[in-house]
Amino acid sequence: MAFTHLHVHTEYSLLDGSNKIKEYVARVKELGMNSAAITDHGVMYGVIDFYRAARAEGINPILGCEVYVAARTRFDKTYELDSERYHLILLAENNTGYKNLMKIVSMGFIEGFYYKPRIDMELLREYSEGIIALSGCMFGVLSRKILAGNYGAAIETAKEFVDIFGRDRFFVEVQDHGLYDQKKLNVGLIKLAGELGLDIVCTNDIHYVKKEDAEYQDVLMCVQMGKTVDDDKRMKMSASELYVKSEDEMSELFSYIPKAIQNTAEIADRCNVEIEFGKLHLPEFDVPEGYTAYE
C-alpha cells in the first residue's frame, strides 16, 4: 500500500474522537494497510493500547500526538493574547523520538497548561531529535496565517520549523474534507511548500471509523459543549468526512499531488518504535554520590 493515515484521533481524544482503537486497527487491516498512526489531541493516553492492538494485527504502529502550540510561549497565560493556540502533528521516528515526544507532551501539562496542554518553539528545539512534524490541520499555525491573509508570516514560521526539524523531518500537511476554506488553503500551502522546497503530505483528520459514525461524533461534541443535538447555535462539525478512508479515496482526493500520497508511506517506513514490556524502565535521574537511581 502506498498510503498511510498519519492524522488520527481515537477515543482518547476525550469527547472529541469516537474512533475506538480496536475498531480502528481492524478497519485499517481490512483496507489492506500495513501502518497506521495515533495522534490524539495534546495527550498520549492511548499509545500503549494502540501499540499492542496494532502489533497484534501485524500493523506498524506510528506513535504521535497532535500538540497545541502556544501563541507566544508556554509560560504566557494572558487570555487576550494566549487563548489562541495552534495544532501541530508530531510523530516518533524512533525510540529517541518517542522519549522526546513524551517529554514534550508532559511539559505541555506541567508548564504550559492554559485551558489545554500547550508547548512552544523552545520545547520543540530542545526535544526535536527523532521526531517528524506535519504542519497540521486548518488550525495549524501555517494554515491560520494563510487563511488570515498573512502569507509572509506563514513563510517565516515554516522556515522556523525547518530550522528546528530539518527539511527531511518537516512536511506541509494538506487535507480535503469538502470545506470551501480547505480548497483555498491548500493552494496557499502547496505554493508555500514549492517556494521553500518542502515535501507535502496529505491526511484525513480521522475522528471516527466509518462515515456513518459521524452522528456519534456529533453527540460527543454536544456532551463536550453542554449542548443538545437540536441546538442550532451549538458548535458542529461541518463535514462528515472524518473517517478512515481507503487509499483509493485518498488518491482520488489528491490526484493532483500524487507525491503527497507516496510521502505518507515513506514516513511510515521511517517510523519504527520498539516498546519493551515486562521490564522496569526507570527515568534517568541525577542522584547524590554513593547512591543509585533505583535506590
Protein Blocks (a to p, Z undefined) as FASTA:
>chain_A
ZZdcfbdcdfklghkbccdfklmmmmmmmnopabdcdddehiaklmmmmmmmmmmnopac
dddddddddfkbmkbccfklmmpccddddddfblmlmmmmmmmmmmmmmmmgghiacddf
klmmmmmgopacdebifkbmklmmmmnopamlmmmmmmmmmmmnopklcccddddehiak
lmmmmmmmmmmmmmnopacddddddfbfblmlmmmmmmmmmmmnopafklmkbccdfbfk
lcccdfklmmmmmmmlmmlmmmmmmmmmmpccdddehiacdddddddehiafkZZ
